[in-house]
């Protein structure tokens, strides 16, 4: 089960200009506050190393975007977003703008009417922005068909986007081929005359479904879903302001009197983690993302500097942070996030910090000397 935001997202901005870091924001329909992203990992090759902005296409037909006079809290409740973390931490999944999907080129009303009349709706192939990550709310997915995407260069100016639809795509109204093809959302009418929306993403072969590239094992995903439901239930009960006040009081209490505990003690179940020396770089990346996904459920984020590999970060977690007294258990029960950074353990980052500090000190001294020289000049 995934937390799908595609229908709510109207715009956003994503940065993957630094290795191992994807951050940015998302704008949701009818809500003023943005969703902030601070994710560990990288985008897929077409977006890796890039900075881009995007907008969802305007809705087709007479679709009401919000309710007049509705407060933001009421909008959040109506959209089933109570319990959703507005600062999303965790790990990246698939993040690409290179997907192609079939898109109904008409309003929902016309689509439903055509289905009732058993007429094929107008379909066309479009580009799809697909953003997936694993956070405090489990798996989160955004699918935006036919978005407007603008890539930004290092100078802050727009860059040309030369993406084009492949020329060998089948006709848009052709049925999907079994065992392959793009992700497709289908609309069908059931026996009761109701419209059913289903995911028509073709299944992979059995050999492919058990490959080594699977990020989250099924058992872990079930645990994440169950844990996410408990968090949503806890956060959605009672008055929201009272919940924020309780979280602030719990955080203050934790910082003043709380006990620091090893990260590994946060998990109720026993987790068997393979030793770093037995893993390849790719295997370490899979294990690392699974572990960071678990930690995100407790509001713990690890930021990886550009000098650390996945294996380095996994070793730091398993042999260091998961065993040392580093986390406040009380804060993990609130909606606040505890941040850890490999830069604190990285010799290259420390050397770079020292170099910048010495440069700033030298510049300050030169500025002070210049000011003293000006004061000594006769008029």
N, C-alpha and C positions, 0 to 999 in steps of 0.2 A: 504494500500500500504506500502511496506517495502523497505528499502534500503538494497539490498542483495549484500554481498561481497564475497560469497563463492567461486566464480570462480577466484577471484583475490588474495585470501589469500594463501600464501605459507608456512608460519610458524608463530609461536607466543609463548607467555609465559603468563600465568595467575596465579595470586596470590589471594587466598581467605583465607589466613592464619590468618587474623584478622576478627572478626565478623563485619558485616555491611559494608565490604569494598572488592571490587573486582577491582584490578588494574593489569596492565601489558602492553603488546605491541603486535602489529600485523605487520608482514612483508607482503607487497603487491608485486605482480609480476611486475617487470619493474620499481619499484620506490624505491629509496634509503631510504627516510625518513620513519620511522615507524609511525603507528597509535598508539597513547597512550590512554590507558583506565584508567579513574578514576571514577568508578561507585559506587553508594551507593546501598547496598543490599548484598545478598549472592547467591552462586550457589545452584543448586539442591543438594539433599543429597549425591549423589555419588561423587561430586566434592567439597562440602562444607568443609572448613578447610584445603584445599590442595593447593599445588603449583605444577604446571605441565607445561611441554613444549609440543608442537605438531608441526607436519609437515604434509602438504598435500601430498598425493601420486603424483608421477610424472604423467603428462598427457600421455594418451595412444595415439599412432599414431603420425603423423607428424603435431603437433600443434605449431604454431609460438607463442612464449611467448612475444616478443616485436619486435619493428621495429628498425632496425639498424640506427644509427645516430640520433635517436629521442631524444629530450631533455626531462627532467623530466616534465616540464610544458606541453609539447605536449602530453606526455603519460597520464598525469592527465586529459587533455581535451579529449583525445581519449577514455578514460575509463569512461567518464562522472562523474568524481570525483571533478569537480570544485564546490566549495561551501561546500565540505565535510570538517568537522572540524577534524583536525589532533590530537586534544586533545578532546576525547569523554568523556563528563560528563553526568550524568543522573542516571537512576536506572536500575537495572538488571531485566530481564525477565526470561525466561527459559534458564538455562545454565547446560547442562548435556552431558555426554559422554555415556549414557546408552540407546540411541536410536538405533533401527535397521531399515535399509532401504534396498530396492532393488536397486542394482547398476548394470548398464550395463557393462559387462566385455569385452568391446571392444571400439574402437575409435568411435568418432562421425561420421566419414565417413562410417565406417562399419555399424553403427547403422542405419544411413539414408538409406544405400543400402538395408539392410535387411527389413526395413519398406516398401521401394518401391517394393521389391519382396514379401512382405507379409509373410516374414519368422520371426519366433520369435527370437529376439536377445538373446545372452547368458546373463543370469541374475544370480546374487547371492546375498544372504543376507550378509550385512556387518555392522560393527559398524559405527555410525555416531556421530560426535561431533557437537552439536547444541548449538550455542551461540546467545542469543537474549538480546538486551537492548534498552532503550528508551533515546534518546539524543537530541542534538541540531538539528539533522537531522531526528527526528522522530524515528520510529521503524527501528532498524538495525538488520539484521539476517545473521548469518554465518552457513552454513551447509557443513560439510566436511565429505563425505563418506570415509570409510576405512583409517582414518588418522593414523599416527604413534604418539603415546602418551607416554610420559615419566613422571612419577611422581617423585617428588624430596622431600626427607625427610628433617627434621629439620637440619640434619648434612650436608646438601648439596649433599648427595649421592642419586643415583637413588633407587627407591623403586620398588618392584615387582608389576606388574599389572596382577591381576588374572581374569580380565574380560573375559567372554566367551559368545558366541551367545547362546540364549536359544535353548534347544533341540526340543521344540514343535513348531518351526516355520513351516509354510506351505511351499511347494515347491516354489522356487523363481519365476518360470514362472506361478504360479497359480494366477488368478485374485484376487484382494483385496476383502475381505468380507465387505458388506455394514455395516456402523455404527461403525466400529472399525478398528484396525490395525495401522501400523506405517505410518509416512509421506512418500509419494512416489511422485517422479517427473516423469511424463509420457511424451513420445515422440509419436506424431501421425502425420499422413499425412492428410492434408485437401483436399478438392475437387480440389484445384488448384495445387496439387502436392507439396505443401510447408510443411515443418516440423513445427508442433506446439508443444511447450513445455508448459505443464500444471501441476498445483499442484494437485495431487491426494490424498491429505490428507483427510481421511474420515470425514464426518460431524458428530458431536455429536447429540444425541437426543435433542429435543427441551427443555426438562427439564434441560439438562446439559449445554446448551448454555447460559442459564440465571442464572448460579450458582453464588455464591458469590466470586468465585476465579478469576473472570475476572478482569484483571489489568486495562486496559484502556477502558473506555466506548466508544461506537461507535462515539458519538458526539465529544468527546475530540479527538479521533483519526483522525476524519475528519478535525478538527481545526489544529491539529499538522501537518497533511499532507499539508494543504493549507499554513500554516505558514512556513513550511520547503521549499516549492516551492518558496515562496517569498524571503526567505533568500538566496537560491541557485541562484535565478535570480539576486538579488542585488550583490552578491559576484562575480558572473561570468561576470558581465558587466564591461567593462573598463579594463585597464591594471592591472595585479595582483600586481606589485610593487607599483603602485599608490595607490591601495587599502590598502596595508600594511602601506604605509606612512600616509594615511589619518587616519587609525586606531590608529597609534602611536600618531599622533597629537591630536586625539580626547581623547585618554587616558590621555595624559599629561594635556590637558585642563581640563578634568574632575577631576583629582587629585588635581589640583591647585585651580580651581574655581568652580568645579561642586557642585551641590546640592545633598545631601544625601536624598534619598526618601525611604519610606517603601516598602518592597518587594511586598506587596499586590497592590501597585499603578502601578506596571508594566503591569498588565493585562488590556487590553482594555475593556473586558467584565466583568460583575459582576459575581464573583464566590461565590457560596454559600457553605461554608465549615461547616460540622457538628461540634458541640462542642466536644472537647476531652472527657469530662466526660460521654458522651452518647455512646462511642465506646468501643468495645472489642479490645483486642490486634490485632487480625487478621483484623478487620474492620479498625483499625487505620493504619495498614500496607498498606492496599489497598488505603486508602485516601492519605497517605503519599507519596506513589509512584506516584500517579496521580499528586499531587501537585509538587513534585520534577521534574517530566517530563515537566510540564509547565514551571517551572523556568529554566530548562536546555535550553529551546528555547531562553531565554534571557541571556544565558551565566552565570547562577548562579548555583553553586553547594553547597550542604550541605553534609559534611562528618560526619558520626555518629560514635562516639566512642563506644567501646565494653561495656561500662557501661549503655548506653542509650537503652531503648527498642523503638520499633516503636511508641508506644503511647507517650513516653517521647519526642521523636523527633518531632512528629506531634504537641504536645502541645507547644513546643518551637517555632515552625514555626507559628502556628495559633495565639497564645496569645502573642508572642514576636516579632519575626523577621518580620512577615508580617505587623506589626503595627508600628514598630520603624523605625527611620531614619537610615538605614543601607546600602543601595545600591546607587551606582552612576548610575543614569539613562543614562548618556551619554555613559558610558562604555558598557552598555547592548546593545547598537546599533552597537558595533564593534564585532570582532571575539574573543576578550579577555574574560577570565573567572574570575569571582569573587568567591572566596572560603569562605565558612563559616564552622565552626567546632563546634560540640556540646561540645568538650573538653573544650572550653572556658567557658562553663556554667555548667560543671560537677565538683562536689565537689571531687569525687574520682580521677578524672584526675588531678585536682589541687593539691590534697594531694600527689599523685605519683610524680608530677613534683617537688614539694617542697622537697620531700624526696631525689630525684635524685640530686637536686641542692645542698642540704646540704651535701650529700655524696661526690659530686665533690669538694665542698669547703673544706671538711675535708681532702680529698686525696691531694689536692693542698697544704694545710697547712703542711701535713706530709712530702710531697716531699720537700717543702721549708726548713723545719726543718732539714731534712736529709742532704740537700746541705750545710746548715749553719754549721752543725756538722762536715762535711768533711773539710770545710774551716778552722775550728778551730783546726784541728788535726795537731800536730807538725810533721815535716818530719825528 
